[in-house]
Amino acid sequence: MFASVFSTVTVLAALAGFASAQQLTLTEPSSQRWWVANSQNTLRWTGSTPAEFSVFINNPDTSLLTSKLALISVQPLYEYSKTVTPTLKAGTGYVMELTNILNSSDIYVRSESFEIKAAGSSYPPQTSAGASGTASGSASGSASGSASAASASSSKAAAGRSNAVSMGVAGAMGAGAVVAGLVCL
Ligand SMILES: *[C@@H]1O[C@H](CO)[C@@H](O)[C@H](O)[C@H]1NC(C)=O
């Protein structure tokens, strides 16, 4: 099982302001909103501060995950959702942590314990919340060797998922963009 997704690069991005505001809250995944292994899954949050954070996944069961794994190095708050395709083992007890980008021990939010179901399992029922804001990579001009793997996962994810987001992620992958090491092909 792969381990290093990316080394925690200390990005010299300045932290934005700390206005008193709505607290960061993770809404997906949760105990009711499971993920599916080797498929596209959605991370969703609410809140108005901080401006950015890092995303880690952890599991006390070391047979599932040997150590805390970085999924996203710097995630801007304003996107409010992100589709990722982590290569993780199916199992229960996973916990997501949203942390300070400069100090992963400074955990802003820890999710409920959630399950990653076996590849091919159905997703939880679709919520009304739109998965917008994650498609930074255009699907155009994305032909490359990785496109087939990307479209395979995006067609699977299309059931009950946002096509726009899937295509955006596939495009970003096809274009060779480093999506913060989320996708291990
Ligand atoms: C990182 O965060 C932890 C928890 O808030 C804190 O105890 C520690 O001092 C921080 N480390 C640095 C280098 O700021």
The ligand as an SDF file (V2000), in Angstrom:
LIG
                    3D

 14 14  0  0  0  0  0  0  0  0999 V2000
    1.7360   22.9510   16.4250 C   0  0  0  0  0  0  0  0  0  0  0  0
    0.4530   22.8300   16.9950 O   0  0  0  0  0  0  0  0  0  0  0  0
    0.4320   22.2180   18.2550 C   0  0  0  0  0  0  0  0  0  0  0  0
   -1.0260   22.0490   18.6470 C   0  0  0  0  0  0  0  0  0  0  0  0
   -1.7200   23.2560   18.5770 O   0  0  0  0  0  0  0  0  0  0  0  0
    1.2100   23.0620   19.2310 C   0  0  0  0  0  0  0  0  0  0  0  0
    1.2050   22.4380   20.4850 O   0  0  0  0  0  0  0  0  0  0  0  0
    2.6120   23.2330   18.7330 C   0  0  0  0  0  0  0  0  0  0  0  0
    3.3070   24.1250   19.5780 O   0  0  0  0  0  0  0  0  0  0  0  0
    2.6150   23.7910   17.3370 C   0  0  0  0  0  0  0  0  0  0  0  0
    3.9640   23.7940   16.8040 N   0  0  0  0  0  0  0  0  0  0  0  0
    4.5100   24.8830   16.3000 C   0  0  0  0  0  0  0  0  0  0  0  0
    5.8810   24.7190   15.7620 C   0  0  0  0  0  0  0  0  0  0  0  0
    3.9210   25.9440   16.2580 O   0  0  0  0  0  0  0  0  0  0  0  0
  1  2  1  0
  1 10  1  0
  2  3  1  0
  3  4  1  0
  3  6  1  0
  4  5  1  0
  6  7  1  0
  6  8  1  0
  8  9  1  0
  8 10  1  0
 10 11  1  0
 11 12  1  0
 12 13  1  0
 12 14  2  0
M  END
$$$$
